[in-house]
């Protein structure tokens, strides 16, 4: 199923209907997007709401105590493909594994994404160490718990 929502444009529902995409197919697509992001099918309604907004939702993808396996699975998705997900569905504003920025530029991208007045969706990959006030895992001088 190929669905081009064309975020930032009005009348999403009418454009999908013209493409021959039924409401049922659209919600199935939203379920697949939610599962791809590791949120489960129960988040399909929120994905649908985000997809019909006038802008692509900002996503901040954080890595904690993990092996990057979830990110690898995300990169290899086929329904939807990763390019469709990040170019037409969401605005992936921060993802340490696939972003070009590093160091201070990456930290600036993260700060900009989490400070946006429109808000953002936070995806967390891996566990968050909480023992000893979170001191078992650091990223950029901050504990993963912070």
N, C-alpha and C positions, 0 to 999 in steps of 0.2 A: 504494500500500500504506500503510495507516494502522496504526501499531503504538503502543499505549499500554502502556508497560512499568510505569508506576506505581512509580517508584523509591522506595525506603525501605520497601517492603512485601515480605513474604515470599512464597515460592512463585511467583516470576516465571514460571518455565517452565510451571507448571500454568495460570496465568491466561492466558498467551499461547495455550496449547492450547485453552482454552475459547473464546477469541476467534476460533479457526479459523486461527491463525498457526502454520504448520509450522516446524520447525527450519531448514529450507532458506530459507524466507521471512525468518525472523529473521536468519539470517546474511547474506542479501542486503541487508537493512536495515542491518546493522552495516557492511557494505562501503560502502554509500552514505553513512553517517555519517562513516566514516573518510575517504572521498574528499572530502566536503564540508568537512572540517576540514583538507584539504590533506595528509593523511598517506598516502594510497594504500590500495589494497584489501588489502595485506599486513597492515594493522593491524586488520582486521575481528575477529580473535580477541580482541585487547585491548579493543576497543570492546564486544564481547559480554560479556567478563568485567566491564567497568566497568558495563554496563547491568544486570547481574544482581547487583551489589553492593547491600547494604542502604542505600546512600546514593548520591546523584548525585555523580560525580567533579567535583572543582574544576578549572576550566580558567582558566589565565592566558594571555591572547593578547597577545603583545608586537609592537609595530610598530618596525621599524628603518628601514633605507634602502629605502624602498618607495613606492608610489604609492597605496596603499589599495585597489587593484583586487581583491585577494584578499578583503578584507573586504566590498567591494561585491558580489562574486560570492556570498559566504556569505549576505549579507542577502537575496539574490534566489533562494535555493534553493527547490526545490519538492518534493523527495523526500529527506529530510523538510523541511518548512517551518521557517523560522528560529524561530518561536514554539514549535514542538514540540521543536526541538533544545535551546533554552535554558530552557524551562519544564518539560520532562518527561525530558530525556535527560542534560543536563550542567548544572552550576552554573557559569555564565560569570561568574567573580568579578572579572575585570579585562579590559577591552577598551577602549582609549582612544577609539575611534571611536564606540561606541554607549553607553558608560556615562554616567550623569548626573553623576557626581562629576568635579571638576576640581581642579587644584592639590594642596594638602596632603591634601584628602579622598581624591583619587585615589591618591596615594602611600600613604596609610594603608590603603586597600583592597588595594593590591598587597602591602604588607608583611604584612597579615593573611592573605592568600591563600597566600603563599609560606612563611609560618611555621606553617601548620596542621599538626598532628602526623599527620594522615591523608595528607598529601602533595598533589600537584597535577600536572596535565598542562600542560606549557608548549608553546604553539603560537607559532612565530616567523614573522612575515610580513616578507619582505624580507631583504636582505643585512645582514651584520654587518661593518661596516668594521673591519679589523684593523691596517691600516697605522698607523705612528707611535703604537703602543700604543693604538689605537682612538680616537685624538683627532679623527677625521674625522666623528664623529657623537655628539651628546649628547642625552640626554633627562633632564630634571629634575636637571641637574647631574652626571649619571653618563654615562660613555661607553656606547654600545650594546654594546661588548664586555664591560664590567662587568656 
